[in-house]
Amino acid sequence: MSPPTGGDERDEMSTPEHVAIIMDGNGRWAKARGLPRVAGHRAGVEALRNAVRAAGDAGIGWLTVYAFSSENWSRPKSEVSDLMGLLKLFIRRDLAELHQSGVRVRIIGERQGLTPDIAGLLEEAETLTAGNRMLDLVIAFNYGGRDEIVRATRRVAEAIRLGDLKSDDVTPDVFAGFLDTAGMPDPDLVIRTSGEQRMSNFLPWQSAYSELVFLPCYWPDFTREHFDDALRQYAARERRFGGVTAQGVAQGVAS
Ligand code: FPP
C-alpha cells in the first residue's frame, strides 16, 4: 500500500497500490448497438484512456490492464488484426501524452511471435517512459498466466543448470523474480467488467490475495464513477492475507 499522491483524502490502507483490470464486454457492448465488434474495442480504448486518468487522480501507483490474452489468438483473424491495429494506434497516438503525464509503460506477456512492428512499438513505449514515476501502466499483451509461470519455470531451471541458483533456494519470492511482473507489487484489487465472474488466466500467481470486484457494466461504459465504486468496495473489505487480523500487510502477518 502506498500513501495517496494526488491530494485525495483516502487513507493509506484503503487506497490500493495496484489495481488490475479485466476489460471485458467490448463485443457485447457493440452487439447491443448493432455495431461490429471492432467498434466495441475502439470504445474500449477510450474507456482505457479514462481509466488511466482516473487511476492517476486517485493516487494509485500501478494499473495493469488485460489487453490481449494468449488465448485471444483463437478469435477470427480479422478481430485479432483489429486488436493489433488498436494497440499500435494507442501507442502511436497516446504515448506522448502518457509520457508527459509521468506514466511509465511496461508490457507483460510473451514477446516472441509478435510482429516486429508491434514488438518495436512496445519497446519504444517502455524505453521512452522508463524514467517516469507518476503511475505505472502495465499492459498485459499476448499474456496468459499459465504461460507466464511456465516461462518463469524454464528460466529458473536454466539458472539452476548454470549454477546461478540452488533448487533449495527457490522460494515464492525468488520465483516471483522470474515472472514477467518481477519487481511489481501484487495487485491489491482486480476489477472485471461485464458481469462475468472469473479470472480467465489473468495474473493467477500475483492475485493469490487480491480483492476481486465484479461490475455489471460493459468495459466501454466504464467511467470514473465505476472506478470509484470499485475503490469504495475495496476500502470496505477486510484483508487478512491468511492471518487472523485485518490489514496483514501493515502488520507483516502475510501468510
Ligand atoms: C474483452 O471483450 C476485451 C478484449 C479481448 C480486449 C480488450 C481490449 C481493449 C479494451 C482495447 C485494446 C487495448 C489496447 C491497450 C489497445 P470481449 O471482446 O471478450 O467482449 P465480449 O465478451 O462481450 O465478447
Boltz pocket constraint, residues with backbone or C-beta under 6 A from the ligand:
constraints:
  - pocket:
      binder: B
      contacts: [[A, 23], [A, 24], [A, 25], [A, 26], [A, 27], [A, 28], [A, 29], [A, 40], [A, 41], [A, 42], [A, 44], [A, 45], [A, 48], [A, 66], [A, 67], [A, 68], [A, 69], [A, 72], [A, 83], [A, 86], [A, 87], [A, 88], [A, 90], [A, 139], [A, 194], [A, 219]]
      max_distance: 6.0
